[in-house]
Amino acid sequence: MLRFAICVAGIYACFLTWGVVQERVTTTSYGDETAPKKFKFFIFLNLIQSMIAAMVAFIYIKASGRPLAVKSMPTGLLMKYAQVAFFNCIGSPFGYAALKHIDYPTMILGKSCKLVPVMLMNMLVYRRRFPLHKHVCVGLITAGVSMFMLYHHTEGSSKAAQSNSFWGLFLLCTNLAIDGLTNATQDQIFHAYSQYTSGQHMMFFMNAIGSVYSATYLLIHPHSSELRQAIEFCTTHPLVIRDVLLFAVCGAIGQCFIFYTLQHFGSLRLVTVTVTRKLFTMLLSVFWFNHILSLGQWLGVTMVFSAIGIEAYIKKRKTA
């Protein structure tokens, strides 16, 4: 229980910082006031992120005295790493594309339902079965977080909702399905190759192979000049280099906690942490700054904590 609490604290701390730095990188106007420029090279940003994460994972593996064991690795495991890295790379572009057709609150609401595709992909693709209480907990958490987000007032949200389109919702559902398939495949790797892999090994190979995918796209895509433009931007505005590296380092350290949680507690527990992160962050803000929650939000909070209580109770009964 202590290990899980440390993982949760690490994920929250790293990715709250990561989110702030990401906003700074993508919204800061670099250069002089007469000709401000914003950094809009997201594939290049993902490439730097994955390269730094692979380096951190490699250092972690070596520091813990474990071998990388590439030569003795089963071919099937390497193919699985390549597969999950591919899913991880193609998922985010669908999310970015969806935001062009739907409003941000709808995106957040969709992301709050991520537990459903994770469980669904585990069941459909890898034929895994979950006990009844897991289905109940997933349903309660999904409904609770969705209600909390739905009743959270954001300025202009009613106007923005009118801009949602079926195409945007389709792109969002595709993004969620790919995310669910990514997490389900990670679970399957740990289940089938537990003697050959660890969270740190998966982190290294996923990010290393993902870096190859991103670099290949940037180098050979006939209609993309993103790599050249990104390098020119960093040369012209060197301050962005600091922000990009800070973004990548925060994400890499956060991934250490994520892959440890994934290995020892599974994707459903991990996604529960990431899905409820915003809820707990907003609850902290409520108690710290005396904000007021609506009745619908309190009902959502009650549903989430009920699910957490059921999970803890069932686990305690099993270990008793």
C-alpha positions as CSV (number, residue, x, y, z in Angstrom):
1,M,0.0,0.0,0.0
2,L,2.9,2.4,0.8
3,R,4.5,1.7,-2.6
4,F,1.2,2.5,-4.4
5,A,0.9,5.7,-2.3
6,I,4.4,6.8,-3.3
7,C,3.6,6.0,-7.0
8,V,0.4,8.1,-6.8
9,A,2.3,11.0,-5.2
10,G,5.1,10.8,-7.8
11,I,2.6,10.7,-10.7
12,Y,0.6,13.6,-9.4
13,A,3.7,15.8,-8.6
14,C,5.5,15.1,-11.9
15,F,2.5,15.4,-14.2
16,L,1.1,18.5,-12.5
17,T,4.5,20.1,-13.1
18,W,4.6,18.6,-16.6
19,G,1.2,20.1,-17.5
20,V,2.3,23.6,-16.3
21,V,5.5,23.4,-18.3
22,Q,3.6,22.0,-21.4
23,E,1.3,25.0,-21.2
24,R,4.3,27.4,-21.0
25,V,6.0,25.8,-24.0
26,T,2.9,25.9,-26.2
27,T,1.5,29.3,-25.2
28,T,4.5,31.5,-24.5
29,S,5.4,34.1,-27.1
30,Y,9.1,33.9,-27.7
31,G,11.1,36.7,-29.4
32,D,10.5,40.4,-29.2
33,E,7.1,42.0,-28.7
34,T,6.8,43.3,-32.3
35,A,7.1,39.7,-33.8
36,P,6.1,37.2,-31.1
37,K,6.4,33.5,-32.1
38,K,4.8,30.5,-30.5
39,F,6.2,26.9,-30.5
40,K,3.9,24.7,-32.5
41,F,6.0,21.7,-33.4
42,F,4.3,18.9,-31.5
43,I,5.9,15.9,-33.2
44,F,9.3,17.4,-32.6
45,L,8.3,17.9,-29.0
46,N,7.2,14.3,-28.7
47,L,10.5,13.2,-30.2
48,I,12.5,15.1,-27.6
49,Q,10.2,13.8,-24.8
50,S,10.7,10.1,-25.9
51,M,14.5,10.5,-26.4
52,I,14.9,12.0,-22.9
53,A,12.6,9.3,-21.4
54,A,14.7,6.5,-23.1
55,M,17.9,8.0,-21.6
56,V,16.4,8.3,-18.1
57,A,15.1,4.7,-18.3
58,F,18.6,3.5,-19.5
59,I,20.3,5.2,-16.6
60,Y,17.7,3.8,-14.2
61,I,18.3,0.2,-15.5
62,K,22.1,0.5,-15.3
63,A,22.0,2.2,-11.8
64,S,19.8,-0.7,-10.5
65,G,22.4,-3.2,-11.8
66,R,20.1,-4.9,-14.3
67,P,21.2,-5.9,-17.8
68,L,19.4,-4.4,-20.9
69,A,19.5,-8.0,-22.3
70,V,18.7,-7.1,-25.9
71,K,20.5,-10.3,-27.3
72,S,18.6,-12.7,-25.0
73,M,15.2,-11.0,-25.6
74,P,12.6,-13.1,-27.3
75,T,11.7,-11.9,-30.8
76,G,8.0,-11.8,-29.8
77,L,8.7,-9.4,-27.0
78,L,10.6,-7.0,-29.2
79,M,7.7,-7.1,-31.7
80,K,5.3,-6.4,-28.8
81,Y,7.4,-3.4,-27.8
82,A,7.3,-2.1,-31.4
83,Q,3.6,-2.6,-31.5
84,V,2.8,-0.7,-28.3
85,A,5.3,2.1,-29.2
86,F,3.4,2.4,-32.5
87,F,0.0,2.6,-30.7
88,N,1.5,5.2,-28.3
89,C,2.8,7.4,-31.2
90,I,-0.4,7.4,-33.3
91,G,-2.8,8.0,-30.4
92,S,-2.0,11.6,-29.6
93,P,-2.4,13.0,-33.2
94,F,-6.0,11.9,-33.1
95,G,-6.4,13.8,-29.8
96,Y,-4.9,17.0,-31.3
97,A,-7.1,16.6,-34.4
98,A,-10.2,16.1,-32.3
99,L,-9.6,19.4,-30.5
100,K,-10.1,21.2,-33.9
101,H,-13.7,19.9,-34.0
102,I,-14.8,19.7,-30.3
103,D,-14.4,22.0,-27.3
104,Y,-11.9,21.3,-24.5
105,P,-14.5,20.4,-21.9
106,T,-15.8,17.6,-24.2
107,M,-12.2,16.4,-24.5
108,I,-11.7,16.3,-20.7
109,L,-15.1,14.6,-20.3
110,G,-14.1,11.9,-22.9
111,K,-10.7,11.4,-21.2
112,S,-12.5,10.8,-17.9
113,C,-14.1,7.7,-19.5
114,K,-10.7,6.2,-20.3
115,L,-11.2,3.2,-17.9
116,V,-13.9,1.8,-20.1
117,P,-11.8,1.4,-23.3
118,V,-8.9,0.0,-21.3
119,M,-11.1,-2.7,-19.8
120,L,-12.9,-3.3,-23.1
121,M,-9.7,-3.7,-25.1
122,N,-8.4,-6.1,-22.5
123,M,-11.5,-8.2,-22.8
124,L,-11.9,-8.0,-26.6
125,V,-8.3,-8.3,-27.8
126,Y,-6.6,-10.3,-25.1
127,R,-9.7,-12.3,-23.8
128,R,-9.0,-11.2,-20.2
129,R,-11.8,-11.5,-17.6
130,F,-12.4,-9.3,-14.7
131,P,-14.4,-10.0,-11.5
132,L,-17.8,-8.3,-11.0
133,H,-16.5,-5.8,-8.5
134,K,-14.0,-4.5,-11.1
135,H,-16.8,-3.7,-13.5
136,V,-18.7,-2.0,-10.8
137,C,-15.7,0.1,-9.7
138,V,-14.9,1.1,-13.3
139,G,-18.6,2.1,-13.8
140,L,-18.7,4.1,-10.6
141,I,-15.4,5.9,-11.2
142,T,-16.3,6.7,-14.9
143,A,-19.7,8.0,-13.9
144,G,-18.4,9.9,-10.9
145,V,-15.5,11.6,-12.7
146,S,-17.8,12.4,-15.7
147,M,-20.4,14.0,-13.4
148,F,-17.7,16.0,-11.6
149,M,-16.4,17.3,-14.9
150,L,-19.8,17.8,-16.4
151,Y,-21.0,20.0,-13.5
152,H,-17.7,21.9,-13.4
153,H,-18.5,25.4,-14.6
154,T,-16.2,26.8,-17.3
155,E,-16.8,30.2,-18.9
156,G,-18.2,29.9,-22.4
157,S,-18.6,26.2,-22.2
158,S,-22.3,26.3,-23.4
159,K,-21.3,28.3,-26.5
160,A,-18.3,26.0,-27.1
161,A,-20.4,22.9,-26.9
162,Q,-22.3,24.0,-30.0
163,S,-19.0,23.6,-32.0
164,N,-18.8,19.9,-31.4
165,S,-19.2,17.7,-34.5
166,F,-19.6,14.0,-35.1
167,W,-16.2,13.9,-36.8
168,G,-14.6,15.4,-33.7
169,L,-16.3,12.9,-31.5
170,F,-15.2,10.1,-33.8
171,L,-11.6,11.3,-33.6
172,L,-11.9,11.4,-29.8
173,C,-13.3,7.9,-29.6
174,T,-10.5,6.7,-31.9
175,N,-8.0,8.3,-29.5
176,L,-9.6,6.6,-26.5
177,A,-9.7,3.3,-28.3
178,I,-6.0,3.5,-29.2
179,D,-5.1,4.5,-25.6
180,G,-7.1,1.5,-24.3
181,L,-5.3,-0.8,-26.8
182,T,-2.0,0.6,-25.7
183,N,-2.7,-0.1,-22.0
184,A,-4.2,-3.5,-22.7
185,T,-1.1,-4.5,-24.7
186,Q,1.2,-3.3,-21.9
187,D,-0.7,-5.6,-19.5
188,Q,-0.4,-8.5,-21.9
189,I,3.4,-7.9,-22.2
190,F,3.8,-8.1,-18.4
191,H,1.6,-11.2,-18.3
192,A,3.3,-13.1,-21.1
193,Y,6.9,-12.0,-20.7
194,S,7.2,-11.3,-16.9
195,Q,10.6,-13.1,-16.7
196,Y,12.1,-10.9,-19.4
197,T,10.8,-7.5,-18.8
198,S,10.2,-4.8,-16.1
199,G,8.6,-1.4,-16.0
200,Q,12.0,0.3,-16.7
201,H,12.7,-2.1,-19.6
202,M,9.3,-1.3,-21.2
203,M,9.8,2.4,-20.6
204,F,13.2,2.2,-22.4
205,F,12.1,0.2,-25.4
206,M,8.8,2.0,-25.9
207,N,10.5,5.4,-25.9
208,A,13.5,4.3,-27.9
209,I,11.4,2.7,-30.6
210,G,8.9,5.6,-30.4
211,S,11.9,8.0,-31.0
212,V,12.7,6.0,-34.2
213,Y,9.1,6.3,-35.4
214,S,8.9,10.0,-34.8
215,A,12.4,10.8,-36.3
216,T,11.6,8.7,-39.4
217,Y,8.3,10.6,-39.9
218,L,10.1,14.0,-39.5
219,L,12.9,13.0,-41.9
220,I,11.1,11.2,-44.7
221,H,7.6,12.8,-44.8
222,P,7.4,14.6,-48.1
223,H,5.1,17.4,-47.0
224,S,6.6,18.0,-43.5
225,S,9.2,20.6,-42.9
226,E,8.6,20.5,-39.1
227,L,12.1,19.3,-38.2
228,R,13.8,22.1,-40.1
229,Q,11.4,24.7,-38.8
230,A,11.7,23.5,-35.2
231,I,15.5,23.6,-35.3
232,E,15.4,27.1,-36.8
233,F,13.0,28.2,-34.0
234,C,15.2,26.8,-31.3
235,T,18.3,28.5,-32.9
236,T,16.5,31.8,-33.2
237,H,14.8,31.6,-29.7
238,P,17.2,29.7,-27.5
239,L,15.0,30.2,-24.4
240,V,12.6,27.6,-25.7
241,I,15.3,24.9,-25.4
242,R,15.2,25.3,-21.6
243,D,11.4,24.9,-21.5
244,V,11.4,22.0,-23.9
245,L,14.1,20.1,-21.9
246,L,12.3,20.9,-18.6
247,F,9.1,19.5,-20.2
248,A,10.8,16.4,-21.3
249,V,12.6,15.7,-18.0
250,C,9.4,16.2,-15.9
251,G,7.6,13.7,-18.3
252,A,10.5,11.2,-18.1
253,I,10.6,11.2,-14.3
254,G,6.8,10.9,-14.3
255,Q,7.1,7.9,-16.6
256,C,9.3,6.1,-14.1
257,F,6.4,6.1,-11.6
258,I,3.9,5.3,-14.3
259,F,5.8,2.2,-15.6
260,Y,6.5,1.0,-12.0
261,T,2.7,1.3,-11.3
262,L,1.9,-0.4,-14.5
263,Q,4.2,-3.4,-13.8
264,H,3.1,-3.9,-10.2
265,F,-0.5,-2.8,-10.1
266,G,-1.8,-3.1,-13.7
267,S,-3.2,-0.7,-16.2
268,L,-6.7,-0.4,-14.6
269,R,-5.2,0.9,-11.4
270,L,-2.8,3.2,-13.3
271,V,-5.6,4.7,-15.4
272,T,-7.7,5.1,-12.2
273,V,-4.9,7.3,-10.8
274,T,-4.5,9.3,-14.0
275,V,-8.3,9.7,-14.5
276,T,-9.0,10.9,-11.0
277,R,-5.9,13.1,-10.8
278,K,-7.9,16.2,-12.0
279,L,-10.7,15.4,-9.6
280,F,-8.3,15.3,-6.6
281,T,-6.5,18.4,-7.8
282,M,-9.7,20.3,-7.9
283,L,-10.8,19.0,-4.5
284,L,-7.5,20.2,-3.1
285,S,-8.3,23.6,-4.6
286,V,-11.8,23.5,-3.1
287,F,-10.5,22.9,0.4
288,W,-7.5,25.3,0.1
289,F,-9.4,28.2,-1.5
290,N,-12.9,27.6,-0.1
291,H,-14.5,27.0,-3.5
292,I,-18.0,25.7,-3.7
293,L,-19.0,22.4,-5.4
294,S,-22.4,21.8,-6.9
295,L,-24.6,19.0,-5.8
296,G,-23.8,17.1,-9.0
297,Q,-20.1,17.4,-8.3
298,W,-20.5,16.1,-4.7
299,L,-22.5,13.2,-6.0
300,G,-19.6,12.5,-8.5
301,V,-17.0,12.6,-5.7
302,T,-19.2,10.2,-3.6
303,M,-19.3,7.7,-6.5
304,V,-15.5,7.8,-7.0
305,F,-14.8,7.3,-3.3
306,S,-17.4,4.5,-3.1
307,A,-15.5,2.7,-5.9
308,I,-12.2,3.2,-4.1
309,G,-13.7,1.9,-0.9
310,I,-15.1,-1.2,-2.6
311,E,-11.8,-1.9,-4.2
312,A,-9.9,-1.5,-0.9
313,Y,-12.5,-3.7,1.0
314,I,-12.3,-6.5,-1.6
315,K,-8.6,-6.5,-1.6
316,K,-8.4,-6.5,2.2
317,R,-10.8,-9.5,2.3
318,K,-8.6,-11.4,-0.2
319,T,-5.4,-10.8,1.8
320,A,-7.1,-11.6,5.2
